[in-house]
Amino acid sequence: METLMRINGVVNGIVWGPPMLALLVGTGIYLTIVLGFPQVRYFGFMFKEIFGRMGKKAEGEGTISAFGALATALASTLGSGNIAGAATALHLGGPGALFWMWITAIFGMATKMSEVSLAVKFREKDAEGNWRGGTMYVMEKALGQKWLAWLFAFFTTFAAFGIGNAIQANSTAEALNLGFGIPHWISGVVMAILVGLVIIGGLKRIADVTTYLVPAMAVFYVIGGLLVIVFHADLIPQAIGNAVYYAFNDPMAMPGAVAGWSIKLALTKGVARGVFSNEAGLGSAPMVHATAMTDHPARQGCYGLFEVFMDTIVICSITCIGILTTGTLIDYPELTGAQLTLTAFSTVLGRPGVMILSLGLAMFAFSTILGWYWYGETGATYIFGLKVSPVYKGLWVLVVVVGAWGGGGQFLANIWNLSDTMNGLMAAPNLVALLWLSNEMRKIIKDFDEKRAKGVIKPAE
């Protein structure tokens, strides 16, 4: 394990070094400009489409509804990254990390819209008649780069076990143990059974479950988080001001600063945790959005915009501002991850706060296990064919138990570090493909705008 982690440290330094960060944020900036600031132009359309489509019959070709695809994608992105990952970024880089999460999200909205739209345009049906799509299909069909598509699918197949499974299972078990005293092994076994019952039904069952689970858990956590923030409402301007100021100024000058904070760490950890949370640029969410019933690639792309907005601008901000306004970041410098967020909640809400946070983290992490199963299976079936699906299901359930049983401390730190690296390895080929196909994306947007102007495409009402 020590040798593996040393190797991982070297690779991580490359994939999350300055060139990768520049590519990640730079791709979002470039797409924002060439597409005419879609996160601004389609902001109103986005809300009308999503909330107007809820509960209505889906239109267009696809396997699941557009809202079902969004719910499954949000199930994947709303995970431990929103609670533990965001808190870890603050712990390592200081308040400025929150600012860089915002920047990553704002430009990441254009990135996510592009990868979702391209995935819908270049999707195809598998041997069983179900829609499949994602970055690997885009690379093969649009770019003719089969080797790059295979490489992305390979990273996805194995990254899913860490990013979307072991970390989430461990976080769920930790949360239930902290909040309710439930032993890790019990959580692991129960989770494995529940996950198995859902994924055995394939994508349609996953979408059915997440369509109800995601809105409920999001509202539950947002209400709890806002209660914490409102209690210290007078400190909100200071918290936001510190996030902006210390993104560009030495955070060690901040009263009560924790040793090790720096502008560089605020930037790198803010971007890395932001991407881990909203997954813009990873190429993961397009694999489920590509299955959506929709009449235009860019319409589904607007669901991608909302996904990043809700994940980082709303959920991660609630976590971070709650930590900053309660003062736990400075008062408890030894805490990080979920324990830091847990302490922030408990300082205001007491024991009920601990239970709210624990249950929220458990639901977020559980939903991520469901969503990320589809990503991992999509990568595996692209390489090995549909015959691998039952085997992948069995391995997925097994890793749930192993991840939950692994405990905290160094085990969790190692999984986080490995997952960070796998994120970067997934992102690199995906970002190259997005830049390569930026002109194709411009054509999609142009056609979308023309049809909207003619009244052919309207948001749901």
C-alpha positions as CSV (number, residue, x, y, z in Angstrom):
1,M,0.0,0.0,0.0
2,E,2.8,2.4,0.8
3,T,4.4,1.8,-2.6
4,L,1.1,2.2,-4.3
5,M,0.4,5.5,-2.6
6,R,3.9,6.8,-3.4
7,I,3.2,6.0,-7.1
8,N,-0.2,7.6,-6.8
9,G,1.3,10.7,-5.3
10,V,3.6,11.2,-8.3
11,V,0.7,10.6,-10.8
12,N,-1.6,12.8,-8.8
13,G,1.0,15.6,-9.0
14,I,0.9,15.3,-12.7
15,V,-2.9,15.0,-13.4
16,W,-3.7,17.8,-10.9
17,G,-0.7,19.9,-11.6
18,P,-0.8,23.4,-13.1
19,P,-1.2,22.1,-16.7
20,M,-4.2,20.0,-15.8
21,L,-5.9,22.8,-13.8
22,A,-5.3,25.2,-16.7
23,L,-6.8,22.7,-19.1
24,L,-9.8,22.1,-16.8
25,V,-10.7,25.7,-16.1
26,G,-9.5,26.9,-19.5
27,T,-11.8,24.5,-21.3
28,G,-14.7,25.8,-19.4
29,I,-13.7,29.4,-20.1
30,Y,-13.1,28.7,-23.8
31,L,-16.5,26.9,-24.2
32,T,-18.2,29.7,-22.3
33,I,-16.9,32.3,-24.8
34,V,-17.4,30.3,-28.1
35,L,-20.9,29.2,-27.1
36,G,-21.9,32.7,-26.1
37,F,-22.2,32.3,-22.3
38,P,-24.8,29.5,-22.2
39,Q,-24.9,29.5,-18.4
40,V,-26.3,33.0,-18.6
41,R,-28.4,32.9,-21.8
42,Y,-30.2,29.6,-20.8
43,F,-30.5,30.2,-17.1
44,G,-34.2,31.1,-17.2
45,F,-34.9,28.4,-19.9
46,M,-33.1,25.9,-17.6
47,F,-35.4,26.4,-14.7
48,K,-38.6,26.5,-16.8
49,E,-37.6,23.3,-18.6
50,I,-36.7,21.3,-15.5
51,F,-39.5,22.3,-13.1
52,G,-42.0,22.4,-16.0
53,R,-41.1,18.9,-17.0
54,M,-41.5,17.3,-13.6
55,G,-44.3,14.8,-13.5
56,K,-45.1,15.1,-17.3
57,K,-44.8,12.5,-20.0
58,A,-41.4,12.4,-21.6
59,E,-41.1,13.3,-25.3
60,G,-38.5,12.2,-27.9
61,E,-36.4,9.1,-28.2
62,G,-34.6,7.6,-25.2
63,T,-34.6,5.0,-22.5
64,I,-35.6,7.2,-19.4
65,S,-37.2,10.6,-19.0
66,A,-35.0,13.7,-19.2
67,F,-35.8,14.5,-15.5
68,G,-35.0,10.8,-14.7
69,A,-31.6,11.3,-16.3
70,L,-31.0,14.5,-14.4
71,A,-32.0,12.8,-11.1
72,T,-29.7,9.9,-11.8
73,A,-26.8,12.3,-12.7
74,L,-27.5,14.4,-9.6
75,A,-27.6,11.2,-7.5
76,S,-24.0,10.6,-8.7
77,T,-22.8,14.2,-8.1
78,L,-24.6,14.8,-4.8
79,G,-22.3,12.7,-2.7
80,S,-19.7,12.9,0.0
81,G,-17.9,15.5,-2.1
82,N,-20.6,18.0,-1.2
83,I,-20.2,17.4,2.6
84,A,-16.8,15.8,3.2
85,G,-15.0,17.0,0.1
86,A,-16.0,20.6,0.4
87,A,-15.0,20.6,4.1
88,T,-11.6,19.0,3.2
89,A,-10.9,21.8,0.7
90,L,-11.5,24.4,3.3
91,H,-9.4,22.5,5.9
92,L,-6.4,22.2,3.5
93,G,-6.6,25.5,1.6
94,G,-8.6,27.9,3.8
95,P,-11.6,30.0,2.9
96,G,-10.3,30.9,-0.5
97,A,-11.0,27.3,-1.6
98,L,-14.7,28.1,-1.7
99,F,-14.1,30.9,-4.2
100,W,-12.2,28.5,-6.6
101,M,-15.1,26.0,-6.2
102,W,-17.4,28.7,-7.5
103,I,-15.2,29.6,-10.4
104,T,-14.8,26.0,-11.3
105,A,-18.6,25.6,-11.2
106,I,-19.5,28.7,-13.2
107,F,-17.3,27.8,-16.1
108,G,-17.9,24.1,-15.5
109,M,-21.6,24.7,-16.4
110,A,-20.6,25.3,-20.0
111,T,-18.3,22.3,-19.9
112,K,-21.1,20.0,-18.6
113,M,-23.6,21.3,-21.1
114,S,-21.2,20.6,-23.9
115,E,-20.4,17.1,-22.9
116,V,-24.0,16.2,-22.3
117,S,-25.2,17.7,-25.6
118,L,-22.4,15.8,-27.6
119,A,-23.3,12.6,-25.8
120,V,-26.9,12.8,-26.9
121,K,-26.0,13.7,-30.4
122,F,-23.6,10.7,-30.8
123,R,-25.4,8.1,-28.8
124,E,-26.5,4.7,-30.2
125,K,-28.5,1.6,-29.3
126,D,-26.9,-1.5,-27.8
127,A,-27.6,-5.1,-28.8
128,E,-30.6,-5.1,-26.5
129,G,-32.2,-2.0,-27.9
130,N,-31.3,0.3,-25.1
131,W,-29.6,3.7,-25.6
132,R,-25.9,4.0,-24.7
133,G,-23.7,7.1,-24.9
134,G,-21.0,9.1,-23.3
135,T,-17.5,10.3,-23.9
136,M,-16.2,7.0,-25.3
137,Y,-18.9,6.9,-28.0
138,V,-18.3,10.6,-28.9
139,M,-14.5,9.8,-29.2
140,E,-15.2,6.8,-31.5
141,K,-18.0,8.2,-33.6
142,A,-17.2,11.9,-33.9
143,L,-13.4,11.8,-33.7
144,G,-12.6,8.3,-34.9
145,Q,-10.3,7.8,-32.0
146,K,-11.1,4.3,-30.9
147,W,-8.0,4.0,-28.7
148,L,-8.8,7.1,-26.8
149,A,-12.4,6.0,-26.4
150,W,-11.1,2.6,-25.0
151,L,-8.7,4.4,-22.6
152,F,-11.5,6.6,-21.2
153,A,-13.8,3.6,-20.8
154,F,-11.0,1.7,-19.0
155,F,-10.4,4.6,-16.5
156,T,-14.2,4.9,-16.0
157,T,-14.7,1.1,-15.3
158,F,-12.1,1.1,-12.5
159,A,-12.4,4.6,-11.2
160,A,-16.1,4.0,-10.5
161,F,-15.2,1.5,-7.8
162,G,-13.3,4.2,-5.8
163,I,-15.0,7.5,-6.7
164,G,-18.6,6.2,-6.8
165,N,-18.5,3.2,-4.6
166,A,-15.8,2.6,-1.9
167,I,-15.6,6.3,-0.8
168,Q,-19.4,6.6,-0.7
169,A,-20.0,3.4,1.1
170,N,-17.3,4.3,3.7
171,S,-18.8,7.8,4.1
172,T,-22.3,6.3,4.6
173,A,-21.0,3.9,7.2
174,E,-19.1,6.6,9.0
175,A,-22.1,9.0,9.0
176,L,-24.4,6.3,10.4
177,N,-21.9,5.4,13.0
178,L,-21.3,9.0,14.1
179,G,-25.0,9.9,14.1
180,F,-26.7,6.7,15.3
181,G,-23.9,4.4,16.5
182,I,-24.5,1.8,13.8
183,P,-21.5,-0.5,13.3
184,H,-19.8,-0.3,10.0
185,W,-20.4,-3.9,9.0
186,I,-24.1,-3.6,9.5
187,S,-24.3,-0.5,7.3
188,G,-22.2,-2.3,4.7
189,V,-24.4,-5.4,4.6
190,V,-27.7,-3.4,4.5
191,M,-26.3,-1.0,1.8
192,A,-25.1,-3.9,-0.3
193,I,-28.6,-5.5,-0.2
194,L,-30.4,-2.3,-1.0
195,V,-27.9,-1.4,-3.8
196,G,-28.2,-5.0,-5.3
197,L,-32.1,-4.7,-5.3
198,V,-31.9,-1.5,-7.3
199,I,-29.1,-2.1,-9.8
200,I,-30.5,-5.6,-10.7
201,G,-33.3,-3.8,-12.4
202,G,-30.9,-1.8,-14.6
203,L,-31.1,1.9,-15.5
204,K,-34.8,2.2,-15.4
205,R,-35.0,1.1,-11.8
206,I,-32.1,3.3,-10.9
207,A,-33.9,6.3,-12.4
208,D,-37.2,5.4,-10.7
209,V,-35.5,5.4,-7.3
210,T,-33.4,8.5,-7.8
211,T,-36.3,10.5,-9.2
212,Y,-37.9,10.3,-5.7
213,L,-34.7,10.1,-3.6
214,V,-32.7,13.0,-5.0
215,P,-35.3,15.8,-4.6
216,A,-36.1,14.6,-1.1
217,M,-32.5,14.4,0.1
218,A,-31.6,17.8,-1.5
219,V,-34.5,19.6,0.3
220,F,-33.7,17.8,3.5
221,Y,-30.0,18.9,3.5
222,V,-30.7,22.4,2.2
223,I,-33.2,23.1,5.0
224,G,-30.8,21.8,7.7
225,G,-27.9,23.7,6.2
226,L,-29.9,27.0,6.0
227,L,-30.9,26.6,9.6
228,V,-27.2,26.5,10.6
229,I,-26.4,29.5,8.4
230,V,-29.3,31.7,9.4
231,F,-28.4,31.3,13.1
232,H,-25.2,33.2,12.2
233,A,-26.7,35.4,9.4
234,D,-24.7,38.4,10.5
235,L,-21.5,36.6,9.6
236,I,-22.5,35.6,6.1
237,P,-21.0,38.7,4.4
238,Q,-17.7,38.2,6.3
239,A,-17.6,34.5,5.2
240,I,-18.2,35.4,1.6
241,G,-15.7,38.3,1.8
242,N,-13.0,36.0,3.3
243,A,-13.6,33.4,0.5
244,V,-13.0,36.0,-2.2
245,Y,-10.2,37.9,-0.4
246,Y,-8.1,34.8,0.6
247,A,-8.4,33.3,-2.8
248,F,-5.8,35.9,-3.9
249,N,-4.1,36.9,-0.7
250,D,-2.0,35.0,1.8
251,P,-4.6,33.1,4.0
252,M,-2.0,32.8,6.8
253,A,-2.7,36.5,7.5
254,M,-6.2,35.6,8.5
255,P,-6.8,35.6,12.3
256,G,-6.7,32.0,13.6
257,A,-5.3,30.7,10.3
258,V,-4.4,27.0,10.3
259,A,-0.8,26.1,9.5
260,G,-0.2,25.2,5.9
261,W,-2.8,27.3,4.2
262,S,-1.7,29.0,1.0
263,I,-3.1,30.6,-2.1
264,K,-1.8,27.6,-4.2
265,L,-3.5,25.1,-1.9
266,A,-6.8,27.1,-1.9
267,L,-6.7,27.1,-5.7
268,T,-5.7,23.4,-6.3
269,K,-8.0,22.0,-3.6
270,G,-10.9,24.2,-4.5
271,V,-10.7,23.2,-8.1
272,A,-10.0,19.5,-7.4
273,R,-12.9,19.2,-4.8
274,G,-15.2,21.3,-7.0
275,V,-14.6,18.9,-9.9
276,F,-14.9,15.9,-7.6
277,S,-18.3,17.2,-6.5
278,N,-19.9,18.4,-9.7
279,E,-17.9,16.2,-12.1
280,A,-17.9,18.9,-14.9
281,G,-15.2,17.8,-17.3
282,L,-14.9,14.2,-16.1
283,G,-17.3,12.9,-18.8
284,S,-19.3,10.8,-16.3
285,A,-22.8,12.4,-16.3
286,P,-23.1,12.3,-20.1
287,M,-23.3,8.5,-19.9
288,V,-26.8,8.7,-18.3
289,H,-27.9,12.0,-20.0
290,A,-27.3,10.2,-23.3
291,T,-30.2,7.8,-22.4
292,A,-32.7,10.6,-21.9
293,M,-35.9,11.0,-24.0
294,T,-35.3,14.4,-25.6
295,D,-35.9,16.1,-29.0
296,H,-32.6,18.1,-29.1
297,P,-29.1,17.6,-27.7
298,A,-28.9,21.1,-26.3
299,R,-32.2,20.8,-24.5
300,Q,-30.7,18.0,-22.5
301,G,-27.6,20.0,-22.2
302,C,-29.6,22.6,-20.1
303,Y,-30.1,19.8,-17.6
304,G,-26.3,19.6,-17.4
305,L,-26.2,23.3,-16.6
306,F,-28.6,22.8,-13.7
307,E,-26.7,19.8,-12.4
308,V,-23.6,21.9,-11.8
309,F,-25.5,24.8,-10.4
310,M,-27.4,22.8,-7.8
311,D,-24.4,20.7,-6.8
312,T,-21.7,23.4,-6.3
313,I,-23.3,26.8,-6.3
314,V,-26.1,25.6,-3.9
315,I,-25.2,22.5,-2.0
316,C,-21.4,23.0,-1.6
317,S,-21.9,26.7,-0.8
318,I,-24.3,25.7,2.1
319,T,-21.7,23.3,3.5
320,C,-18.8,25.8,3.3
321,I,-20.6,28.9,4.5
322,G,-22.0,26.9,7.4
323,I,-18.5,25.9,8.4
324,L,-17.2,29.5,8.0
325,T,-20.0,31.2,9.8
326,T,-19.9,28.9,12.8
327,G,-16.2,29.3,13.2
328,T,-15.5,25.6,13.3
329,L,-12.8,25.9,10.6
330,I,-10.6,27.9,13.1
331,D,-11.9,26.5,16.4
332,Y,-11.3,22.9,15.4
333,P,-8.2,22.9,13.2
334,E,-7.7,19.1,13.8
335,L,-11.0,18.2,12.1
336,T,-11.5,17.7,8.4
337,G,-14.0,16.1,6.1
338,A,-17.4,15.1,7.3
339,Q,-16.4,15.6,11.0
340,L,-15.7,19.3,10.3
341,T,-19.2,19.7,8.7
342,L,-20.7,17.6,11.5
343,T,-19.3,19.9,14.1
344,A,-20.6,23.0,12.4
345,F,-24.1,21.5,12.4
346,S,-23.9,20.4,16.0
347,T,-22.7,23.8,17.3
348,V,-26.0,25.3,16.2
349,L,-28.5,22.4,16.2
350,G,-27.0,20.2,18.8
351,R,-27.7,16.5,18.6
352,P,-30.5,16.9,16.0
353,G,-27.9,18.7,13.9
354,V,-25.6,15.6,14.1
355,M,-28.5,13.4,13.0
356,I,-29.5,15.7,10.1
357,L,-25.9,15.8,8.8
358,S,-25.4,12.1,9.3
359,L,-28.6,11.1,7.6
360,G,-28.0,13.7,4.8
361,L,-24.5,12.3,4.2
362,A,-25.8,8.8,4.2
363,M,-28.5,9.6,1.6
364,F,-26.1,11.6,-0.6
365,A,-23.5,8.8,-0.6
366,F,-26.0,6.0,-1.1
367,S,-27.5,7.8,-4.2
368,T,-24.0,8.3,-5.6
369,I,-23.4,4.5,-5.4
370,L,-26.5,4.0,-7.5
371,G,-25.7,6.6,-10.2
372,W,-22.0,5.7,-10.5
373,Y,-22.9,2.0,-11.0
374,W,-24.3,3.0,-14.4
375,Y,-21.2,4.9,-15.3
376,G,-18.9,2.0,-14.4
377,E,-21.1,-0.5,-16.2
378,T,-21.2,1.7,-19.3
379,G,-17.4,1.7,-19.4
380,A,-17.2,-2.0,-18.8
381,T,-19.8,-2.9,-21.4
382,Y,-18.1,-0.7,-24.0
383,I,-14.9,-2.7,-23.6
384,F,-16.2,-6.2,-22.9
385,G,-19.8,-6.2,-24.2
386,L,-23.1,-6.7,-22.5
387,K,-22.0,-10.1,-21.1
388,V,-19.9,-8.4,-18.5
389,S,-22.9,-6.7,-16.8
390,P,-23.9,-9.5,-14.3
391,V,-20.2,-9.8,-13.3
392,Y,-19.9,-6.1,-12.8
393,K,-23.1,-6.0,-10.7
394,G,-21.7,-8.7,-8.4
395,L,-18.3,-6.9,-8.0
396,W,-20.1,-3.6,-7.3
397,V,-22.2,-5.1,-4.4
398,L,-19.0,-6.7,-3.0
399,V,-17.1,-3.4,-3.0
400,V,-19.9,-1.7,-1.1
401,V,-19.3,-4.1,1.8
402,V,-15.5,-3.8,1.6
403,G,-15.7,0.0,1.4
404,A,-18.1,0.3,4.4
405,W,-16.0,-2.1,6.5
406,G,-12.7,-0.4,5.8
407,G,-13.1,2.1,8.6
408,G,-11.9,5.7,8.6
409,G,-8.4,7.3,9.1
410,Q,-5.7,6.2,6.7
411,F,-8.0,3.9,4.7
412,L,-10.3,6.7,3.8
413,A,-7.4,9.1,3.1
414,N,-5.9,6.6,0.7
415,I,-9.2,6.1,-1.2
416,W,-9.7,9.9,-1.5
417,N,-6.2,10.3,-2.9
418,L,-6.6,7.4,-5.4
419,S,-10.0,8.8,-6.4
420,D,-8.5,12.3,-7.0
421,T,-6.0,10.7,-9.4
422,M,-8.6,8.6,-11.2
423,N,-10.7,11.8,-11.7
424,G,-7.8,13.4,-13.4
425,L,-7.1,10.4,-15.6
426,M,-10.8,10.4,-16.7
427,A,-10.9,14.2,-17.3
428,A,-7.8,14.5,-19.5
429,P,-9.1,12.6,-22.6
430,N,-12.6,14.0,-22.1
431,L,-11.3,17.6,-22.1
432,V,-9.3,17.0,-25.2
433,A,-12.4,15.7,-27.0
434,L,-14.5,18.7,-25.9
435,L,-11.9,21.1,-27.3
436,W,-11.6,19.1,-30.4
437,L,-15.4,19.2,-31.0
438,S,-16.0,22.7,-29.9
439,N,-17.0,23.7,-33.5
440,E,-19.5,20.8,-33.5
441,M,-20.9,22.1,-30.3
442,R,-21.3,25.5,-31.8
443,K,-23.4,24.0,-34.6
444,I,-25.6,22.3,-32.0
445,I,-26.1,25.6,-30.1
446,K,-26.8,27.5,-33.3
447,D,-29.5,25.0,-34.4
448,F,-31.0,25.1,-30.9
449,D,-31.2,28.9,-30.9
450,E,-32.7,28.9,-34.4
451,K,-35.4,26.5,-33.4
452,R,-36.1,28.4,-30.2
453,A,-36.5,31.6,-32.2
454,K,-39.0,29.9,-34.5
455,G,-40.9,28.5,-31.6
456,V,-40.2,24.9,-32.6
457,I,-38.4,24.3,-29.3
458,K,-40.0,25.7,-26.1
459,P,-39.3,25.1,-22.4
460,A,-41.8,22.9,-20.7
461,E,-44.7,24.6,-18.9
